[in-house]
Amino acid sequence: MNIVTLRPVVTLHKLYMSNSTKYIFVTGGVTSSLGKGIIAASLAKLLQARGYSTTIQKLDPYINIDPGTLNPYEHGECFVTDDGAETDLDLGHYERFLNVPTSQANNVTTGRIYQSVIEKERKGEFLGKTVQVIPHITDEIKERIQILGNKGTYDIVITEIGGTVGDIESLPYVEAVRQMLWEFENDCIVVHLTLVPYLAAAGELKTKPTQHSVKQLLELGVQPDILCCRSEHELDLTLRQKIAKFCNVSVNAVIEARDASSIYEVPLLMQAEELDKVVLEKLGLSTKTIPNLDSWKQFLNRVENPSKSVTIGLVGKYVELKDSYKSISESFGHAGAANDCRVNIKWIHSEKLTKANLESELKELDGILVAPGFGSRGISGKIEAVRYAREKNVPFFGICLGMQCAVIEFARHKLGFEDAHTTEIAEDSKYPVISMMEEQKSIANLGGTMRLGAYKCQLKPDSNSYSAYNSDLIFERHRHRFEFNNDYLQDFEKAGMIATGKNPETGLVEVVEIPSHPWFVGTQFHPEYKSTVENPHPLFVAFINAAITYNNN
């Protein structure tokens, strides 16, 4: 009797899922930092180029609600979406590859999962049941995975699972994947990224780490469909056959993921390995459409064969970990390609930058970018870098705190406000030219409470920013608590620093420029978050163009 009542439900479920969104899970083994995000983004790019609407999400196993309160040394850059989500830096890669905005739903953390389940328990939604990892936590994970698919917007959702297989933190995610593979049958597959190291002493590649990684995954009930094998050397047919035999996959599903000189080469390498074709075949989708990557190849050609070069100084306090400024460095690459120019970045630690070494550190630069950040450490070095750029007529670009440092420097050395500062650092400053936003003053919690996401900005004609955008109304992403103090705006504009961009609704100063300078722009927003391969950010393109002009002179 039970079999008879269940059979129609299963049949209807299968019929529904046969026309539903397909799900691809990307897991990793052996070690972290193998490049799951780049493999996921490359696969998504190939599927998108075949005409499939594709998005990517990241499941992060840490217990923080989001990376918004994490030190960049801990987790690299915090990427911000249009709808105000503070997310993992991999979402930046997703947007740069696909040229499609991500959202709150594209990044899920263990902290957010447990917070949601506990809130439901407090509301009595579980009707007195004992709340457990299975089914309650795994059900919440599965629900979050399917949010993007249930919108009906995407043919394929790729879900990258953070960490490595075997980590305690990742176990609930792997269990949720196991359940979805069973529940959705032919609509889900697993791509497992693993390592095939080269032992110089033995003079050969070793497959045991991959075998053990797959064994761990099998012990958790998940059989990978495809293996992407990171390696410094070519995987010959014999080695692929060995991996296939020990790991229960077909030989054509053993994909070589060789080291590349640029992350933007990876989609082409994966196309050559036919990763997208194998994925579509396993999902039962058509492979007839050939991916058109002509524009991507043109971009790569411009990156690899530029006709000129410039050197830009990136002044920040986290330069030891370059991932802290990942979107900025990638934006330089996009803007360089648009200008047929190689952008060499000189990473300059703002804490080590002083009046004594300023000239020696900055004299060879064609442009100076003062990076965003928080807190007092290294701010004096940033202010000195701004002064050098302003007085020496070196193209200058300040982002968020970098823009605020430009305001402080101008106030001190052009307006004569020696005590000028931001109240973030000097609450009792006589000249608080940067102050906390009014709506932020009553906020106690730090996480997720800044001014976040995309806001309008009205640009003044005859400004560098207007010329770059070729538009008077723009939308840019923000992440800050402090703002230009409008009480001093008249003083600044009389002395030559103009507010060329403002929020039309609040009057918040978004862009400052010095018209008498060849190219001096500071933005309260973060333009680097919106730069992609297909659409290099106009301010970065204009900045690099100004650096080229400076170099030629």
Phi, psi and omega in degrees: 000318179299320181296319182295318182288330182281329189303313180298324180296314180297318181297314179297322180298316180297318181296320181293315184290338180294340179248014187263181174297143176266147183239132176240126179254131179249115179247168180224151179221170177078303182208159175280174177062030175282338179108038178301319182297321180287321176297316179298315181293323180292316177298316179299320179298317180294318180293321177297319180292340175273358177101005179268129176289118190228142172224167181229142173231159181240129173256114183257130187278359181282160188271350171303146178296320175202174182278010186299328181259004181279139172296136179305333176296334181280320193220008183074202183295144169263115182270142183241135181265170179303322183271014170088016177279134171268119193226176176295150182295341178299333178295332174297317176299317181303313182291320182295326180280317188267342183060033179230129181297145173262182185209184177308322185288347184274354178223122182232135178244160175301321179302317180292322179299308182293323178301315180296316181295318180294320178298320177295320179296319181294330179278353180082020184288344180265007172055042175082001180290154173288124182276126185226166178300315173245118016258353195289314179292314180295325176296320179296319178298313180298323178296318180293322178299322187271354181304313182292321180292325183287348178289341181078008182273330190245139172283324185224133173244121176260127181244115177269127179259119183293162180079192180238152179301131182107339175296137178302320185296331186270350187304315179298327179291316179296322177296320177297322176297315179303317181294319180292324176300324179282318185287323186254004173043252188282004182261003181226141171221163180240127172254119184252122180264126184219180187244134171242091186285154175257122177263110184299322182296323180271341180069032181207161174279145182244130183263351184302318178302321178293316179301315181292325179296315178294323178299318177299318179295319178296323179297336178267005175090013183242121175261115178294144178270328183222141176246124171257117188254108177288131182203154175274347185229166181293140173266111180282173185299320180300316180293320178297318179297321178296313179298316180301316183295316183281341186247007174063037175234160177287155183299321181288351177264005172264105189257129177279126178241080183288153174300140181238153180287338179216144178298336183282352173279338189299318177304321180289323176294320179289328175295319179296329178275356180062034178301314182296322180295315179297318180299312182296321178297319181288336177268358180073028180253157184292142176247015186293321182288131179269130181299134176259104182246028183301314182294325178296317179294323178296319177300312180299320180297320178292325178293318186275337185229057181286157181267349181209175180210153174225162176241124181247132175271121176259110185261114181204172183256001179243026190291346176298327177250098187295339176297344178296336181236038187301313183295326179292313181296323177291324178297324175299319178297316179296314182291325177298314179299320180296333180258010183054048189217139173273128179258110175269125182262127170259115184276117186242119181284117185294333180289337182260002182268121183228171177301327184292323184252007186302310183298314183293328182281328190248350190294334182269003186277149175260352179190155181231126173245123174262121192278164175288172178164185180223155173086174188274338185298126176081002186288329180295323176295322178295318180295321177296321179296320177298314181300317179300312181297319182292314185284331182265002180061032176276134178309132186232139177224119177245133183241125177057253177299330176298320176292319180296323176296324177296321178294315180297314181299316181296319180297319182289317192256346177248324180267346181079017178273082188300329183269006184302138180196183173259142180289351172299328185249320182234089184297332184261018180302139178291332180234081181282074185291341171239125183223164181293138177300142186304317183289349180271345189292334182264004183271131180261316182285143182271327187288124173067021186245001177287176171285108189236145174097189187275135176225159179287152172216128178262124183260147176276137173300163179060031175240160178298321181293319178297318180297324181292312183281332188057040180202152179261348179234122181231165175234121181227159185268143185237158173199085184198163175244338187250154186217166173298131180277108185295349177297337183254004187300318181298320179298316181296315185290328175295326184272352173116001172257118189253140172278099184266355177217129180223151170289121186293343183264325185249344184080003178300130178287121183255330183223134171239146178218159172244100185302331181284348179269147180304318177197101183225105185227131173236133181238135175288331179276176182250090181294337183297335182292339186252004180279132178228170178302314183283334181227079176303142184292131185301326179291322177292320178299316180292322179297314179294323176297320177295323179294322177297315178299316179298317180298320182290335180274000000 
